[in-house]
């Protein structure tokens, strides 16, 4: 049952949210001021992959 729930989470939004946070993190990392925010945004993206 856990595997089905994990797959549903990834298919219906978890993977899309993680990709969005990762691309936002890359955009923030382009500036010196945005690097601390980029690190935290990357961590949020990793948490999106955990259902």
C-alpha positions as CSV (number, residue, x, y, z in Angstrom):
1,X,0.0,0.0,0.0
2,X,2.9,2.4,0.7
3,X,4.4,1.8,-2.7
4,X,1.1,2.7,-4.4
5,X,0.8,5.8,-2.3
6,X,4.4,6.9,-3.1
7,X,3.8,6.4,-6.9
8,X,0.6,8.3,-6.8
9,X,2.3,11.2,-4.9
10,X,5.1,11.3,-7.5
11,X,2.7,11.1,-10.5
12,X,0.2,13.7,-9.3
13,X,2.4,16.5,-8.2
14,X,5.3,15.5,-6.1
15,X,7.7,15.2,-9.0
16,X,6.5,18.3,-10.7
17,X,6.9,20.3,-7.5
18,X,10.4,19.0,-6.9
19,X,11.4,19.9,-10.5
20,X,10.0,23.4,-10.0
21,X,12.0,23.9,-6.8
22,X,15.2,22.5,-8.4
23,X,14.9,24.9,-11.3
24,X,14.1,27.8,-9.0
25,X,17.2,26.8,-6.9
26,X,19.4,26.9,-10.0
27,X,18.0,30.4,-10.9
28,X,18.7,31.7,-7.4
29,X,22.2,30.2,-7.4
30,X,23.1,32.6,-10.3
31,X,23.5,35.5,-7.9
32,X,25.7,35.8,-4.9
33,X,22.8,37.1,-2.7
34,X,20.6,34.2,-3.8
35,X,22.9,31.3,-2.9
36,X,21.6,30.9,0.7
37,X,18.1,30.9,-0.6
38,X,19.1,28.4,-3.3
39,X,20.4,26.0,-0.8
40,X,17.2,26.1,1.2
41,X,15.0,25.8,-2.0
42,X,17.0,22.7,-3.0
43,X,16.3,21.2,0.4
44,X,12.6,21.9,0.0
45,X,12.8,20.2,-3.5
46,X,14.2,17.1,-1.9
47,X,11.5,17.1,0.7
48,X,8.9,17.2,-2.1
49,X,10.1,13.8,-3.2
50,X,9.3,12.3,0.2
51,X,5.6,11.5,0.3
